[in-house]
Amino acid sequence: MESKIAAALNLKYSPVVLIWTDEKPEHALQFKTGKWGCVMSMFAKAAKGRAAVFDRETFGCYGGGVGLGFGNQYLNFPGGIECFYYFLSIGNERWETGEEVTKIIGGFVPKDIFDIFVHGEGDIKSCKLAQKFVDLLPIVDIPAKFVVLKPLQDVNLNKEAPVIITFLANPDQLTALVILANYGREGIENVITPYAAGCQTIGIFPYREAKLENPRAVIGLTDITARRNIRRQLDKDLLSFAVPLKMFQEMEGNVEGSFLQKETWKVLMEQGS
C-alpha cells in the first residue's frame, strides 16, 4: 500500500500501520513474555521496515499494555495501581507500601526502572493528579489477540484491516500534516496533542477517535521517556502523527489540488533539503 501523503512530504521513514488481528504474523519481532521493553522502540523498527507483534503477555511495559489496548494493565503494576501513581509522580520511597514493594522488586526490574520506581518519574506533580490522569485515559480492551505494527508498504488491504496509520514527521512535515488534517474539514481543531505515553498516542487515543464520525489526528512522541528510548534508532527532530483509517483515507484523497502541490510548499521543501 502506497501513500500520496508520504510521497508529497518526502518522508524519511515509512508510515506505520497498526492492525488488530487474531493471527500472529510470521517472522515479526516480539518481546519475550514478562520482559520489559518499550513499544516505541518496536514502532521505530516498524518505521524502518520490520513488523512487530504484541499480545497480552508481551507488551513490554504496563503503560505499553494500556497504550496498545490490552485493558488497564496499571492494575498489575508492582504494588498495585497506587504504586504506579507514585511512580509517575513523587516516587515510592515516600510511603509505607511503596517502601515494602521496593525491597521486593530490586533484583527483578532494570536499574533505570527501579530508580524511577523509588524516586519517581516527576511527570506529574502529585499522586492525586496522577490518579486523575489515569482516570481520564481512554483505556480499552480490544477484541483481538494481537496488535501488529508494520510499514505501510507491506500492508495488503485485501487481507488486512488497518486501524491506525502513524506518520513520523519533522517540524515542516508536521506543519503540513496539521494543515492537511484541517484542509477538507469544518472547524480548526481537527488535531489534538494529549499528554500521554508515546504508545498511547499511537494506540488508545486514536482508537477513541476512530469511533467518532469525524475523528481527529493525534500528535505524539511528546513523551521524553519514549524519545530517549528511540533516540539511537530515529532522527531526534521527529514527532508522531496518528490517524484512524477513515481520516487517513480522507487526507489521502485531499492531496491533489492542495497546498502540497503549490509553490510555497515546494520552496519550503527545497530549503529544508
Buried (B, 14 or more C-beta within 10 A) or exposed (E): BEBBBBEBBEBBBBBBBBBBBEEEBEEBBBBEEEEBBBBBBBBBBBBBEBBBBBBBEBBBBBBBBBBBBBBBBBEEBBBEBBBBBBBBBBBBEBBEEBEEBBEEBEEEBEEEBBEBBBBBBEBBEEBEEBBEBBEEBBBBEBEBBBBBBBBBEBBEEEEBEBBBBBBBBBEBBBBBBBBBBBBEBEEEEBBBEBEBBBBBBBBBBBBBBBEEEEBBBBBBBBBEBBBEBBEEBBEEEBBBBBBBBBBBEBBBEBBEEBBBEEEEBEEBBEEEE
